[in-house]
Amino acid sequence: SEPSVSAVIIMDHHGERIAARYFSEELHTTLAQQQFEKQLLNKALKSTSGGECDILMFDGHIAVFRGGKNIFMFVTGDQDENEIILVEVLNALYNAYSALLPGGSVDKYNMLERLDDVLLALDELVDGGVILEIESSAIVNRVGMKGADGGGGSAAAGTTPLQAQTPKEALLSLRDQMKRAFNTGGFAS
């Protein structure tokens, strides 16, 4: 059968959820998700894997996880899922975040500051439990395109073509051009 993911979860070392996507019927309630996350965290905190991937098996699930500065990232599947595929999904997500987050630092602060990119990357990785992409550079490119479409890109208003600017960016660009024009005594193109 086609490989699938039952959940992707990112939480801090205290068990506070940063982001999560669940694709399993048995984990559709908030209470079930919180209990599952607590179990994952307890097992992860007992691990000695450092920053490398590690594998957990419990309660009919297989989970692969990786710790960051102050976060844990988990990808879970059913107990008969191929853990190598789950590790590839986890590595793709981690590497995408390393490229998307400021300074390549995959930590709680950066993830919360760039939560829109964090969630877009999750959506580009897995949809409905189906693995869409495991190439981190493709995920980063897609997140960048969606960020630009939504105005979430980091380019300065003056360097983005007018068609790609949000109304706010366009007005800021116009204001800057008008300031320059009045300061120089004429409109510059």
ABEGO torsion letter per residue (X at the ends): XBBBBABBBBBBAAGBBABBBBABAAAABAAAAAAAAAAAAAAAAABAAEABBBBBBBGGBBBBBBBBAABBBBBBBBAABBAAAAAAAAAAAAAAAAAABBGGBBBAAAAAAAAAAAAAAAAAABBGGBBABABAAAAAAAAAAAAAAAGABABBAAABBAAABBAAAAAAAAAAAAAAAAAAGBBBX
